[in-house]
Amino acid sequence: MRFLIIFIFLITNSKANENLNIKNLVLIKEPIKYDSLTFLDHENQQVNLDAYLGNLIIINFWATWCAPCKEEMPSLDQLKNNPNLKNLKIFPINVGSDDVKKSQKFFDDLEIRNLNPYFVPSMALAKKFALRGIPTSIFINKEGKEFARVVGSTDFIDKNFLKWLISFN
């Protein structure tokens, strides 16, 4: 029975993504609402996502030692400046236990200018989202519900991806 459910899930998701042609995208049929999504900014101040309801949100989980994270971060940085996504909020959250200084060096080395690193004091947030690896990007709609995720790296400025994302703005 478990195999059948996984098989149906994979077939459904592959069919849903077939026309989109977006690398590693998983659409969530019934968006999920999470309670108490909090993390820390680069000044050690608590951020609560409830303060950003009404915005399209991307939470990107990454680490400084992660090669695919390093590959995708520049396109995520460029996405932040897209004029068609004025209500987009991006939170790149370091889950690699790196301190602010090491995370900022990672950003500086990649010339990341539009984003700041965020942090989690424990793995509770990663567990809440049932992360299976990094990078993983969680997409949260204006009502505060997860409606999609990218598991693995992707190109955030790919034209198909942008067309899809702009439709939620």
C-alpha positions in Angstrom: 0.0 0.0 0.0 2.8 2.4 0.9 4.5 1.8 -2.5 1.2 2.5 -4.3 0.8 5.8 -2.5 4.4 6.9 -3.3 3.9 5.8 -6.9 0.7 7.8 -7.3 2.4 10.8 -5.7 5.3 10.6 -8.1 3.1 10.2 -11.1 0.8 13.0 -10.0 3.7 15.4 -9.4 5.5 14.5 -12.6 2.3 15.1 -14.6 1.7 18.4 -12.8 5.2 19.6 -13.5 5.4 18.2 -17.1 4.1 21.3 -18.8 6.1 23.7 -16.5 9.5 22.2 -17.3 11.0 23.6 -14.0 13.9 21.6 -12.5 13.1 19.9 -9.2 9.7 21.6 -8.6 7.2 19.7 -6.5 3.7 21.2 -6.5 1.5 20.7 -3.4 -2.0 19.8 -4.3 -3.5 21.0 -1.0 -1.4 23.9 0.4 -0.1 23.4 4.0 -0.4 26.0 6.8 2.4 25.9 9.4 2.2 27.5 12.8 5.0 29.5 14.3 7.6 29.9 11.6 10.4 31.8 13.2 14.1 32.1 12.7 16.9 34.7 13.3 18.2 37.4 11.0 21.9 38.4 10.7 21.6 40.6 13.7 20.2 37.8 15.9 16.7 39.3 15.9 13.7 36.9 15.7 11.8 36.9 12.4 8.2 35.6 12.4 6.8 34.8 8.9 3.3 35.8 10.1 4.5 39.4 9.8 4.8 38.8 6.0 1.3 37.6 5.2 0.1 39.0 2.0 3.5 38.5 0.3 4.8 35.7 -1.8 7.6 34.1 0.3 10.6 31.9 -0.6 12.4 30.2 2.2 15.7 28.8 0.9 17.5 26.3 3.1 21.3 26.2 2.5 24.7 25.8 4.0 28.2 27.2 3.2 29.6 23.7 2.5 26.8 22.8 0.0 28.1 23.0 -3.6 24.6 23.0 -5.1 23.7 25.9 -2.7 26.7 27.8 -4.0 25.6 27.2 -7.6 22.0 28.4 -7.1 22.5 31.4 -4.7 23.5 33.9 -7.4 20.2 33.3 -9.3 18.2 33.6 -6.1 20.0 36.9 -5.4 19.0 38.1 -8.9 15.4 37.0 -8.4 15.1 39.5 -5.6 15.4 42.4 -8.0 12.8 41.2 -10.5 10.5 44.2 -11.1 7.5 41.8 -11.7 7.9 40.4 -8.2 7.5 43.4 -5.9 5.7 41.5 -3.2 8.3 38.7 -3.1 10.2 38.1 0.2 13.2 35.8 0.2 14.7 34.3 3.3 17.9 32.3 2.7 18.2 30.3 6.0 21.6 28.7 6.8 21.0 25.3 8.4 24.7 24.4 8.4 25.5 25.6 11.9 27.7 28.3 10.4 28.1 31.6 12.3 27.1 35.0 10.8 30.7 35.8 9.8 31.2 32.6 7.8 27.8 33.0 6.2 28.5 36.6 5.2 31.8 35.5 3.7 29.9 32.9 1.6 27.6 35.7 0.4 30.5 38.1 -0.2 32.5 35.5 -2.2 29.5 34.9 -4.4 28.8 38.7 -4.7 25.3 38.3 -3.2 24.1 41.9 -2.8 20.3 41.7 -2.5 19.9 39.1 0.2 20.9 38.7 3.8 21.6 35.4 5.5 19.1 34.1 8.1 19.7 31.3 10.7 17.9 28.7 12.8 19.0 28.2 16.4 18.0 24.5 16.1 16.9 22.1 13.4 13.2 22.5 14.5 12.3 24.5 11.4 14.0 22.0 9.0 12.1 19.2 10.8 8.8 21.1 10.5 9.3 21.2 6.7 10.5 17.6 6.6 13.6 18.6 4.7 15.4 15.7 3.0 18.4 17.7 1.8 19.7 21.0 0.8 19.2 23.2 -1.0 15.5 23.1 -0.6 13.3 26.1 -1.3 9.8 26.4 0.2 7.2 28.6 -1.6 4.6 30.2 0.6 1.6 32.0 -0.8 0.0 35.2 0.4 -2.2 33.3 2.8 0.8 31.8 4.5 0.5 28.3 3.1 3.2 26.2 1.4 2.1 25.5 -2.2 5.3 24.3 -3.8 8.9 23.5 -3.1 12.1 22.9 -5.1 14.1 20.0 -3.8 17.7 20.4 -4.9 19.1 23.3 -6.9 17.4 25.3 -9.6 17.8 28.3 -11.7 15.6 31.0 -10.2 15.9 33.3 -13.2 15.0 30.6 -15.8 12.2 32.0 -18.0 9.8 29.1 -17.2 10.4 29.4 -13.5 9.8 33.2 -13.6 6.6 32.9 -15.6 5.3 30.3 -13.1 6.3 32.4 -10.1 5.0 35.7 -11.4 1.6 34.0 -11.7 1.4 33.8 -7.9 2.5 37.4 -7.2 
